Amino acid sequence: MFKRFVFASLAFAGIIVPGAFTLALVAAPPVRPATAQLPGCERSLAEAEKGLAGVEARVKSLDGTTGQEMRRARQLYFLEVLKARAVSALCNNGTDSRISLVSREE
């Protein structure tokens, strides 16, 4: 009786496990290829970098001043960094995005 139970259990597992594995492979969605870069990204990235460099130069030129003008320049610099980050995240994908954001922060 026990021998029959063990044999039936092993036969059941021998049929179900490979079947479930095969079904999982068949039902899995296909791997998507890497998406191509959006049109205009090269220009957008260049414009974002150019704008960031311009605002950064303005902040450095106002280094000795205080008050409203310096605060405004820092706000513009912050907004320019946010815009550059958004463009970078939109145009680059995966590892490229992480690398470009990290290299800019250094």
Secondary structure as the mmCIF struct_conf table of DSSP 4:
data_model
#
loop_
_struct_conf.conf_type_id
_struct_conf.id
_struct_conf.beg_label_comp_id
_struct_conf.beg_label_asym_id
_struct_conf.beg_label_seq_id
_struct_conf.end_label_comp_id
_struct_conf.end_label_asym_id
_struct_conf.end_label_seq_id
HELX_RH_AL_P HELX_RH_AL_P1 PHE A 2 ALA A 27
BEND BEND1 ALA A 28 ALA A 28
HELX_LH_PP_P HELX_LH_PP_P1 PRO A 29 LEU A 38
TURN_TY1_P TURN_TY1_P1 PRO A 39 GLY A 40
HELX_RH_AL_P HELX_RH_AL_P2 CYS A 41 SER A 61
TURN_TY1_P TURN_TY1_P2 LEU A 62 GLY A 64
BEND BEND2 GLY A 67 GLY A 67
HELX_RH_AL_P HELX_RH_AL_P3 GLN A 68 CYS A 91
TURN_TY1_P TURN_TY1_P3 GLY A 94 GLY A 94
HELX_RH_AL_P HELX_RH_AL_P4 THR A 95 GLU A 105
#
